[in-house]
């Protein structure tokens, strides 16, 4: 019997999203009622679909790994068929634990959050004991221990009895006599960010790379409008830098202001001074300020949720880097920021961070796969 969704899809717990999708497509061809005459096909197909809906979504997958299969199914899913209906055939060696000593059932245990949830088990007749293996899983890690004994007062004539995890799973403290978890799981509700994203579909659909691209486009449009409103000064700056070439002294002199305004004074400062800016400056100021405010939050949320799923673990330096425009506006309101510093804060840091994130998330994995395949 497949004890959890990973086993049902036959993928490792650290499988990538592409591996999970491929496994799901394979299982669909195997279990789809149109291609399978088994009377359990509908239940099997439903279970496979639930497994993919859970593991195919990084946020839900993180919740599943944290809570464990039993708790997740009981608290987050509805309509999941009884495992007995989508398990492999009873004659399959992988789904039965019969022994020649006369025991008729097996015990299955799953731990989450440092405690042990015991599923339904049928005892061996006549008070005899049988040795079984107990599997424990916590947050995507599993451990096994042998030597646990089960005794029954009266054997069940129909074989192992089953019950749904939500109704019959009982929780007992793990005291070291049996298998224990390799680490303590964090309750799903203890992570308010993941909990909020998982419980609101509109947030789950909005959060991600498309939102990052959209916000970055807003910021770039605002910055472009500001540069366009000061095209002559910016053009002169570019000419000076080009003429300086590799001469360090000339480059240092090229970065003098010489008509290039401080970004704050060219945008928000215009409104603070009570003047009426041109429409282009108004639009650029709104877009630039909006991008500077929203961009760090979007990047932080993307990095945070990505680190919870398997695969790429982005650094929190990315949210710090895209704080550059906001820091530049704040600094410009207080002091005269050097031109080179403004170029770094408003250009190099945010656009450089986006470029490195894209390369790390999408290009580097393909290069590694090509090199080590």
C-alpha positions, 0 to 999 in steps of 0.5 A: 500500500502506498503510505503517502503521496510520494509513494503513490506517485513513486517519486523520492521526497526531494523530487523536482517539480518536473519529476512530479509532473512526469510521474503524474502523467504516467500514473494518469495513463495507468489509473484513468478509468477510460484505460483501466477496467479495475473497479477501483480505477475511479478511486485510484485516479482521484487519489493520484489527482489529489497527490499531484494537486498537493505535491505539484504546488510548492506551497501545498507541498511544503505544508504536506511535508511539515504536517505529515500525510495523516495530518494533512489529509485530515485537515486539508483534504476532503473527498480522498478515497479510503487508502484500501481502495487505491492501494495496489492489489492485495497479492502484491508483496509491497502492499502486504506484510504477511508472515509464516508465523501466522500473523495476519496484519501489520502495523504502520506508524507515521510521526509528525511534529515529534509525535507518533500517529498510529494507523489501523492494525489487526493483531495476530491471533492467539496473542502471538507477536510479529516483528514489523518495520515502522516507518516515520517521516517528518518534514520530508525526512524518513527513518525506519526502525525494526523490532516493534512487536504487536500483540492481539487478543483476538485475530480478525477473520477478514484480514487487516482492517482499515480506517480513515486517517481522520477518524482512527489515527491516534497520537501517542508520545514517542518515547524511544522504544520504537522509531522516532523522528529525525527532527521535530516538525513545525506545525503548518499553522505556525508559519503565518506567511505560508498559511495565508498564501495556502488559504487564499487562492488569489494570493497563490495565483498572484505570487511568483515570477510573473508578479516580479516581472510585472513590478519590475516593469513598473519600476523600469517604466518609472525610471525610464520616464525620469531619465527621459525628462532629464535626457540632456544631462544624462546624455552628457554623462554618458558622453563623459563616461565613454570619453574617459575609457579606462582612465580611472582619473577621468572616470572619477571626474566623469561621475560629477553631477554637472547638471544631473539632478538627484533622483529624489529632487527630480521626482518626489522633491518636485511635489514637496517643493510645491511646483507643478511637474510635467506629466511625464515627471508625474507619471515617472514619479508615481511608477518609480515610487510604487516600484521602489515600495512593492519590489522588496516585498515581492522579492522577499515573498518569492525567495521565502516561498521558494526556499521552502520547496525542494530545489533552488534555495535563493539567498535573502540578499536579493530582497536587500539588493532591491531595497536600493531604490527605496534607500536612494529616495530616502537618502536623497531626501536627507543628503546629496547622494554621490552620482555613482552611488545613485547609479548603483542604488537605482540601476545596478542593484535592482536590475542586477539582482533580477538578472542573477535570480533568473540565471540561478533559477532557470539557466544554472539548473539546465547547465548543470543537467547538461554538464553532469548528464 
